[in-house]
C-alpha cells in the first residue's frame, strides 16, 4: 500500500526579507544548534490528498491573494519544538484572509488557535538554555515582512526531507 504524504501550505517572505531571516537563523544556530529550514509562515500543516489536486488548489489560492506586509509583534521563545524561538506576527486582516481562503479551498475546519509566526529555531532545549545561549546574539530583523509567495511543501518526519513541491507568486 502506498504511504500517504503530508503537506503544508506556507506563506513566504520576499527574497530580501528571507535573506535577513536566514542570517539571523545562522547566528542563532552558532549559539544553539538546530535543523536548517526555509523561513516561512505556516498557514496549514497536515494536509493530505492527491498532490496534483493540492497543487491546483494552491495555484488558485495564489491568484486570489495579493502580496502584503506582515508586521512583527515580538521575538518569543516557547517550549514547543517548532516554536523554540520565533517572531510573532500580527494576525492582520490580510493574514486572516489567507487563512480563510486556505480553509475554504482545502475544505478544512477553521481552527481559531492560528498564531502567525516565523520560526527562527526548532529545538527541544529548555527555556533557560535558550535564554542563556542566545543572550549575546543580536539579531537584525525587520519590523515587517513583505509576503509575496505561497508554497505547497511535502513534509516528512525528518526536516531535512521537507520539499517545496510548488512555489508561486501571490498575484491576486
C-alpha positions in Angstrom: 0.0 0.0 0.0 1.3 3.4 -0.9 2.1 5.7 2.0 0.0 8.9 2.0 2.2 12.0 2.0 1.5 15.0 4.2 1.8 18.6 3.1 1.9 22.1 4.5 0.8 25.4 3.0 3.3 28.2 3.6 3.4 31.9 3.0 6.9 33.0 2.2 8.6 36.4 2.6 10.3 38.1 -0.4 13.9 37.1 -1.1 15.4 40.2 0.7 13.5 39.5 3.9 14.2 35.8 3.6 17.9 36.5 3.5 17.7 38.7 6.6 15.9 35.9 8.4 18.4 33.3 7.2 21.3 35.4 8.5 19.5 35.7 11.9 19.0 31.9 11.9 22.7 31.3 11.2 23.6 33.5 14.2 21.2 31.6 16.4 22.5 28.2 15.1 26.0 29.2 16.1 24.8 29.7 19.7 22.2 26.9 19.8 22.3 24.3 17.0 19.1 23.2 15.3 18.0 21.9 12.0 18.0 24.2 8.9 14.7 25.1 7.3 13.3 27.6 4.9 11.9 30.7 6.7 8.1 30.6 6.4 4.7 31.2 7.9 2.7 28.0 8.2 -0.9 28.5 7.2 -1.8 24.8 7.4 0.1 21.6 8.1 -1.1 18.0 7.9 -2.8 18.5 4.5 -3.3 15.2 2.7 -4.6 14.3 -0.7 -3.5 13.9 -4.3 -0.5 16.1 -4.9 -1.7 17.3 -8.4 -5.1 18.3 -6.9 -3.4 20.1 -4.0 -1.1 22.0 -6.4 -4.2 23.0 -8.4 -5.7 24.4 -5.2 -2.5 26.3 -4.3 -2.4 27.8 -7.8 -6.0 29.0 -7.4 -5.2 30.5 -4.0 -2.1 32.3 -5.2 -4.2 34.0 -7.8 -6.6 35.3 -5.2 -4.1 36.7 -2.7 -2.1 40.0 -3.2 1.3 40.5 -1.7 1.1 42.1 1.7 3.2 43.1 4.7 3.2 41.1 7.9 4.0 43.1 10.9 6.3 41.8 13.6 5.0 41.9 17.2 7.7 40.4 19.3 10.6 37.9 19.4 9.4 35.0 21.5 10.6 31.6 22.8 8.4 28.7 23.9 8.7 25.1 25.0 7.3 23.9 21.6 9.9 22.4 19.3 8.6 24.1 16.2 8.4 27.5 18.0 11.5 27.3 20.1 12.4 30.8 19.0 10.2 32.8 16.7 8.9 36.2 15.5 5.3 36.5 16.5 3.4 38.3 13.7 0.2 40.4 13.9 -2.9 38.5 12.8 -3.7 41.2 10.3 -6.8 41.2 8.1 -4.6 40.1 5.1 -3.1 37.2 7.1 -6.6 36.1 8.3 -7.9 36.4 4.8 -5.2 34.0 3.6 -6.1 31.6 6.4 -9.8 31.8 5.5 -9.1 31.2 1.8 -7.0 28.2 2.6 -9.7 26.9 4.9 -12.3 27.2 2.1 -10.0 25.9 -0.7 -8.9 22.8 1.2 -12.3 22.2 2.8 -10.8 22.4 6.3 -12.4 23.3 9.6 -11.2 26.8 10.7 -9.0 26.4 13.8 -9.3 29.5 16.0 -5.8 28.9 17.5 -3.9 30.3 14.5 -0.8 32.1 15.8 1.1 33.6 12.8 4.8 33.5 13.2 8.2 32.9 11.6 10.2 30.3 13.4 13.9 31.0 13.8 14.9 27.9 15.6 13.5 24.4 16.1 14.8 23.0 19.4 13.8 21.0 22.4 16.3 22.9 24.6 14.9 24.3 27.8 13.9 27.9 28.1 16.9 28.6 30.4 19.3 27.0 27.9 17.8 29.1 25.0 17.9 32.3 27.0 21.5 31.8 28.2 22.7 30.6 24.8 21.2 33.5 23.0 21.9 36.2 25.5 24.7 37.7 23.4 23.1 37.2 20.0 21.9 40.5 18.4 19.5 39.9 15.6 18.9 42.4 12.8 15.3 41.6 11.9 12.9 43.9 10.2 9.7 45.2 11.8 7.6 44.0 8.8 8.0 41.3 6.2 6.8 41.5 2.6 4.9 38.3 2.0 4.8 37.6 -1.7 4.8 33.8 -2.3 2.7 30.8 -1.5 4.2 27.3 -1.3 3.0 23.7 -1.0 5.5 21.7 0.9 5.8 17.9 1.2 6.6 17.4 4.8 8.3 14.3 6.4 9.4 13.3 9.8 12.9 14.5 9.1 13.0 18.2 8.5 15.9 17.7 6.1 13.4 15.8 3.9 10.9 18.6 3.6 10.5 19.6 -0.1 8.8 22.6 -1.7 6.6 21.0 -4.3 5.3 24.2 -5.8 6.1 27.9 -5.1 4.0 30.6 -6.6 4.0 34.4 -6.5 1.0 36.0 -4.9 -0.8 37.7 -7.8 -4.3 38.5 -6.6 
